[in-house]
Amino acid sequence: MDELLVTARPEVLRVCARFLPNRQDAEEACQDALLALARGIGGFEGRAAFRTWMHRIAANRARSTYQVLRRRFATEVGEVSPDRADPQRTSVIAGTRLDLLDALDHIGPHLAEPVTLRDIVGLSYREIAALLDVPEGTVKSRIHEGRRRLRERLNGGMLS
C-alpha cells in the first residue's frame, strides 16, 4: 500500500492542483485523496481503470477541500467569501479556478462530476460512463447540460 501511495501521489497532487490555486490547499486535498484511496481500495471494482478511479477520487477530494476552506473562511471572518474572487488579492488564474469551483458547487454533483472528469481531469466519455455506471449517452447529456449551466453561471447569470 505504501508503494502504491508513493507512486500515486504526484499524479493525485497534479489533479488537485488543477482545482486549487494555493499549493498548501492542493497538498491538503492530495492527502485527503490518498487517504480515501487507501481506505477505498478494497471497494475498487475494476469497472474502470485504476488510474481513472484515482482521478475521480482526487477531483472529488479537491472540490470537497475547497468547500471546507470556504466554510472555514466564513467562520473565521464571519462572512461568506465573495461570489467572485477579489482581483486585488487573487491572481487571474486563481480567481478563474475559484469562480469555476463556485460554479461547480452551484450546478450540483450530478452535473459537476462528469464535467470535472471530462474537462479538468481529461477522462474519455467511456471512462466516465464506467466510473459513474451510466450509459455514455447519459454522460454526454450531463456534460452538455453542466457546461451550459457553468457557462451561464460564469457569465453572470444565476440559473437555478
C-alpha positions in Angstrom: 0.0 0.0 0.0 2.8 2.4 0.9 4.4 1.9 -2.5 1.1 2.4 -4.3 0.5 5.7 -2.4 4.1 7.0 -3.1 3.7 6.2 -6.8 0.2 7.7 -7.0 1.0 10.9 -5.0 2.5 13.1 -7.8 -0.4 12.4 -10.1 -3.0 12.9 -7.4 -1.3 16.2 -6.5 -1.4 17.4 -10.1 -5.2 16.7 -10.3 -5.8 18.6 -7.0 -3.6 21.5 -8.1 -5.8 21.9 -11.2 -8.6 22.8 -8.9 -6.9 24.6 -6.0 -4.7 27.6 -6.8 -2.9 27.5 -3.4 -0.2 24.9 -3.2 -1.0 24.2 0.5 -4.6 23.7 -0.3 -3.7 21.3 -3.1 -1.4 19.4 -0.7 -4.3 19.1 1.8 -6.6 17.8 -0.9 -3.9 15.4 -2.1 -3.5 13.9 1.4 -7.3 13.5 1.8 -7.4 11.8 -1.6 -4.6 9.4 -0.8 -6.3 8.5 2.5 -9.6 7.9 0.6 -7.7 5.8 -1.9 -6.2 3.7 0.8 -9.5 3.3 2.6 -11.4 2.6 -0.6 -9.0 0.2 -2.4 -11.0 -2.8 -1.2 -14.1 -1.4 -2.9 -12.4 -0.8 -6.2 -14.4 -3.0 -8.6 -12.3 -2.6 -11.8 -15.2 -1.2 -13.9 -12.8 1.5 -14.9 -9.0 1.6 -14.9 -7.4 2.2 -11.6 -5.9 5.5 -12.8 -9.4 6.7 -13.8 -10.8 5.7 -10.4 -7.9 7.5 -8.7 -8.6 10.7 -10.7 -12.2 10.6 -9.7 -11.2 10.4 -6.0 -8.7 13.2 -6.4 -11.1 15.5 -8.2 -13.9 14.9 -5.6 -11.5 15.5 -2.7 -10.2 18.7 -4.3 -13.7 20.0 -4.6 -14.5 18.9 -1.1 -11.4 20.6 0.2 -12.5 23.8 -1.5 -15.9 23.6 0.2 -14.3 23.1 3.6 -11.9 26.0 3.1 -14.8 28.2 2.0 -16.7 27.3 5.2 -13.6 27.8 7.3 -13.2 31.3 5.8 -16.8 32.2 6.6 -16.4 31.1 10.2 -13.1 32.9 10.7 -14.0 36.1 9.0 -17.7 36.0 10.0 -19.0 36.2 6.5 -19.3 34.2 3.4 -16.5 34.6 0.9 -17.4 36.8 -2.1 -19.1 35.2 -5.1 -16.3 36.5 -7.2 -12.6 36.4 -6.4 -11.1 39.7 -5.5 -8.7 40.6 -8.3 -6.6 42.7 -6.0 -5.9 39.8 -3.7 -6.0 36.9 -6.2 -4.2 36.1 -9.4 -6.3 35.9 -12.6 -5.6 32.1 -12.8 -6.5 31.5 -9.2 -9.6 33.7 -9.5 -10.8 31.8 -12.5 -10.4 28.5 -10.7 -12.3 29.8 -7.6 -15.1 31.0 -9.9 -15.2 27.6 -11.5 -15.3 25.8 -8.2 -18.1 28.1 -7.0 -20.0 27.4 -10.3 -19.4 23.7 -10.0 -20.9 23.7 -6.5 -23.9 25.6 -7.8 -24.8 23.2 -10.6 -24.8 20.1 -8.3 -22.8 16.9 -8.2 -24.8 15.0 -10.9 -23.7 17.6 -13.5 -20.4 18.8 -11.8 -18.8 15.4 -11.6 -19.0 14.4 -15.3 -17.9 17.9 -16.4 -15.0 17.8 -14.0 -13.9 14.4 -15.1 -14.1 15.3 -18.7 -12.9 18.9 -18.8 -10.5 19.1 -15.9 -9.2 15.6 -15.4 -9.4 14.7 -19.1 -11.2 11.3 -19.0 -12.9 9.9 -22.0 -16.7 9.6 -22.2 -16.3 5.8 -22.0 -14.2 6.1 -18.8 -16.7 8.4 -17.2 -19.6 6.2 -18.1 -17.8 3.2 -16.5 -16.9 5.2 -13.3 -20.5 6.5 -12.9 -22.1 3.3 -14.1 -24.3 5.1 -16.6 -24.6 4.9 -20.4 -22.2 7.1 -22.5 -25.2 9.0 -23.8 -26.2 10.0 -20.3 -22.6 11.1 -19.7 -22.7 13.3 -22.8 -26.1 14.7 -21.9 -24.9 15.6 -18.4 -21.7 17.2 -19.7 -23.6 19.2 -22.2 -26.1 20.5 -19.6 -23.4 21.0 -17.0 -21.3 23.1 -19.4 -24.4 25.1 -20.4 -25.1 25.9 -16.7 -21.5 26.6 -15.9 -21.3 29.0 -18.9 -24.4 30.8 -17.8 -23.2 31.0 -14.2 -19.7 32.2 -15.1 -21.1 34.8 -17.4 -23.0 36.4 -14.6 -26.4 34.6 -14.9 -28.0 33.0 -11.9 -29.6 29.8 -13.3 -31.1 27.7 -10.6 
